[in-house]
Amino acid sequence: MKTSKAGGLIDLGDRERVQERHPLLIAHRGGVITPTTPENSLAAIRLAADRGYDMVELDIRRAKDGEPVMFHDWEGNLLTSCGVRVAVRDLTRDEISATRYVGTDEPIAMLEQGLALCRSLELGVMLDIKSLGDTQDSETFLKTIGRLLREHDLSGAVLAWGHPLERRHLADTAMFPVSDEDTHQAIGGRPVSLDGQYWLGPAQHLSVTALQALQRRGVLVFAAINTFLYPVRAHVEPARHDIERFLDVGIDGFQIDSVYEDFFGTLHAGG
């Protein structure tokens, strides 16, 4: 595993610096997850910085009063993680902040806290915004997120997904994924310029030919190495194979579950 982030906060728009630091490592689900550092907790973010990650993925939901909250569960339900039979959307900021993860002293964190910590630790962020729809509430919610990114001086170190509202309200702070159409054109050899965009998907969906075609057109390419993408009882070796395969051809980075982080230390030492 990498042990430092030489050069400070990543500038995703500086291709030369990205190449110098590759592979960039993005911690899936809000950091390094252990029994005492729950996903999307401030403790998990701190541990990701200690372990040498470049970025963390933050899962974001909207609280009852509109505040952005860091929480992963697909339905936003606190029962499994916090032992409370209620959803994030039904609680206010103060109620959420008073809720602890089961078996720990870690509270559910607000996005504002997470971004402040990431900036102080020189970690970039990938935003997975779960609470979006085509409503005025979503517009206001995204304006709040954009304001927080600017306040914490994270512009240029942010990846976001491609919801139309995200593209509208986070255009000055985040990098967005290349479209499927442009991806197909690039792989097919069309002379398109795709600077300032990224591709992220399962390693199994990425060929070396596609990787190189996208990079030639300015796209940053990340492979997702997540446990749910592999067989439950036989995920380690396929994940190792995918990591080795793409490291050899100069991929820009990986989004990984922390169970795979030791592969990077071993591989770098061997190189």
C-alpha positions in Angstrom: 0.0 0.0 0.0 1.2 3.5 -0.7 2.2 5.3 2.5 2.1 9.0 1.5 0.4 11.4 -0.8 3.4 13.2 -2.3 2.3 16.5 -3.8 -0.7 17.2 -1.5 -4.3 17.4 -2.7 -4.7 15.9 -6.2 -5.5 18.2 -9.1 -7.5 15.9 -11.5 -7.2 18.4 -14.3 -3.3 18.2 -14.3 -2.7 15.1 -16.4 1.1 15.2 -15.8 0.7 15.2 -12.0 -1.9 12.4 -12.2 0.5 10.3 -14.2 3.3 11.0 -11.7 1.1 9.7 -8.8 -0.6 6.8 -10.5 -2.2 4.7 -9.6 -4.6 7.0 -7.8 -6.5 5.1 -5.1 -10.1 5.9 -4.2 -11.4 4.3 -1.0 -14.8 2.9 -1.6 -17.7 3.6 0.8 -16.1 6.4 2.6 -12.7 5.2 3.7 -11.0 2.2 5.2 -13.7 0.0 6.9 -13.0 -1.9 10.1 -15.1 -2.9 13.1 -14.2 0.4 14.7 -14.2 2.6 11.6 -17.7 2.3 10.0 -18.2 3.2 6.3 -18.5 6.9 5.7 -17.4 7.8 9.2 -14.8 10.4 10.0 -12.6 7.6 11.5 -12.7 5.7 8.2 -11.6 8.8 6.4 -8.7 9.4 8.7 -7.6 5.8 8.3 -7.7 6.2 4.5 -5.4 9.1 4.8 -3.1 7.2 7.1 -3.0 4.3 4.6 -2.0 6.6 1.7 -5.2 6.8 -0.4 -5.6 9.8 -2.7 -9.3 10.1 -2.5 -12.4 8.8 -0.7 -15.9 8.0 -2.1 -18.5 9.7 0.1 -22.1 8.5 -0.1 -24.5 11.4 0.4 -28.1 11.5 1.5 -30.5 14.3 2.4 -31.7 14.7 5.9 -35.2 15.8 6.8 -34.1 19.5 7.0 -32.2 19.3 3.8 -28.7 18.9 5.2 -26.3 16.6 3.3 -25.4 13.5 5.4 -22.7 10.8 4.8 -24.4 7.4 4.9 -24.3 4.4 2.6 -27.2 2.0 3.2 -29.2 1.6 -0.1 -32.5 2.7 1.4 -30.9 5.1 3.9 -32.1 2.9 6.8 -30.2 3.2 10.1 -31.3 -0.2 11.5 -28.4 -2.3 10.4 -25.6 0.2 10.9 -27.0 2.1 14.0 -29.7 -0.1 15.5 -32.4 2.5 14.9 -35.6 1.7 12.9 -35.7 5.0 11.0 -34.3 6.4 7.7 -31.9 9.3 7.2 -34.7 11.3 5.4 -36.8 11.2 8.6 -34.3 12.8 10.9 -32.9 16.3 11.3 -29.2 17.2 11.3 -29.2 17.3 15.1 -30.9 14.0 15.4 -28.5 12.4 13.0 -25.5 13.8 14.6 -26.6 12.3 17.9 -26.8 8.8 16.4 -23.9 6.4 16.8 -22.8 3.4 14.7 -23.4 0.1 16.5 -20.4 -1.0 18.6 -18.5 2.3 18.3 -18.5 5.9 19.5 -18.6 7.2 15.9 -21.5 9.4 15.1 -23.1 9.6 11.6 -21.2 12.5 10.0 -22.5 15.5 8.1 -21.0 16.1 4.6 -19.7 19.5 5.9 -17.6 17.6 8.5 -16.4 15.1 6.0 -15.3 17.7 3.4 -13.5 19.7 6.1 -11.6 16.6 7.2 -10.8 15.6 3.6 -9.4 19.0 2.9 -7.2 19.0 6.0 -5.9 15.6 5.2 -5.4 16.5 1.5 -7.8 13.8 0.2 -9.8 14.3 -2.9 -13.5 13.1 -2.9 -15.8 11.1 -5.1 -19.4 12.0 -4.6 -22.1 9.3 -4.8 -25.3 11.4 -4.2 -28.1 9.0 -3.3 -31.0 11.4 -2.7 -31.7 12.9 -6.1 -34.9 13.4 -8.1 -36.2 16.0 -10.5 -37.5 18.3 -7.7 -36.8 21.7 -6.3 -35.5 20.0 -3.2 -32.8 18.3 -5.2 -31.9 21.6 -6.8 -31.4 23.2 -3.4 -29.6 20.1 -2.1 -27.1 20.2 -4.9 -26.5 24.0 -4.5 -25.7 23.3 -0.9 -23.2 20.5 -1.8 -21.6 22.8 -4.4 -21.2 25.6 -1.9 -19.6 23.2 0.6 -17.1 22.0 -2.0 -16.1 25.6 -2.8 -15.9 26.6 0.9 -13.5 23.8 1.6 -11.4 24.5 -1.5 -11.9 21.1 -3.1 -12.6 22.2 -6.6 -10.5 20.2 -9.0 -10.2 17.3 -6.6 -13.8 16.0 -7.0 -15.4 13.2 -9.1 -19.2 13.1 -9.4 -21.7 11.0 -11.3 -23.6 12.2 -14.3 -27.1 13.1 -13.1 -28.2 16.1 -15.1 -28.7 18.1 -11.9 -25.2 17.3 -10.8 -23.8 18.5 -14.1 -25.7 21.7 -13.7 -24.9 22.6 -10.2 -21.4 21.1 -9.7 -19.9 22.0 -13.1 -17.4 24.4 -11.5 -16.2 22.0 -8.9 -16.3 18.4 -10.2 -15.2 16.1 -13.1 -17.9 14.0 -14.7 -17.9 10.6 -16.4 -17.6 10.3 -20.2 -20.8 9.3 -21.9 -21.4 5.8 -23.3 -21.7 7.3 -26.8 -18.3 9.1 -26.5 -16.8 6.0 -25.0 -17.9 3.9 -27.9 -16.6 6.5 -30.4 -13.2 6.6 -28.7 -12.9 2.8 -28.7 -14.0 2.7 -32.3 -11.2 5.0 -33.3 -13.1 8.3 -33.8 -10.9 11.4 -33.3 -12.8 12.9 -30.4 -11.3 15.0 -27.6 -12.6 14.0 -24.2 -10.3 16.0 -21.9 -11.6 16.7 -18.4 -13.7 13.6 -18.1 -13.3 10.2 -16.4 -14.4 6.6 -16.9 -15.0 4.3 -13.9 -16.5 0.9 -14.0 -15.9 -2.8 -13.1 -12.5 -4.1 -14.1 -14.3 -6.9 -15.9 -15.9 -4.4 -18.3 -12.6 -2.7 -19.3 -10.3 -4.0 -21.9 -6.7 -2.8 -22.3 -7.6 -1.6 -25.8 -10.5 0.5 -24.4 -8.3 1.8 -21.6 -5.6 3.0 -24.0 -8.1 4.5 -26.5 -9.8 6.5 -23.7 -6.5 7.7 -22.3 -5.3 8.9 -25.7 -8.3 11.1 -25.8 -7.7 12.7 -22.4 -10.0 10.5 -20.2 -8.9 9.5 -16.7 -9.6 5.8 -16.4 -10.4 4.1 -13.1 -11.2 0.4 -12.5 -13.6 -0.6 -9.7 -12.2 -3.4 -7.5 -15.1 -4.1 -5.2 -16.0 -7.3 -3.4 -19.5 -7.4 -4.7 -18.2 -7.6 -8.3 -16.5 -11.0 -7.6 -17.6 -14.4 -6.4 -18.3 -14.2 -2.7 -16.0 -17.0 -1.6 -13.4 -16.6 -4.3 -12.9 -12.8 -4.8 -9.2 -12.4 -3.8 -7.4 -13.9 -6.7 -9.6 -12.5 -9.5 -9.2 -9.0 -7.9 -5.4 -9.4 -7.7 -5.4 -10.5 -11.4 -7.3 -7.4 -12.4 -5.1 -5.1 -10.4 -1.9 -6.6 -11.9 -3.4 -6.5 -15.4 -4.1 -2.8 -15.3 -1.1 -1.7 -13.4 1.0 -3.2 -16.1 -0.6 -0.9 -18.7 -0.6 2.3 -16.8 -4.2 2.8 -15.6 -4.8 6.1 -13.9 -6.3 4.6 -10.8 -8.6 2.3 -8.9 -11.6 2.6 -6.7 -11.1 -0.2 -4.2 -12.6 -1.9 -1.1 -9.9 -1.7 1.6 -9.6 -5.5 1.8 -7.5 -5.2 -1.4 -5.2 -2.4 -0.4 -2.3 -4.7 0.5 -2.0 -5.8 -3.1 -0.7 -2.4 -4.0 2.1 -2.4 -1.4 3.2 -5.9 -2.6 3.0 -5.0 -6.2 4.9 -1.7 -5.8 7.6 -3.4 -3.8 7.9 -6.0 -6.4 8.2 -3.4 -9.2 
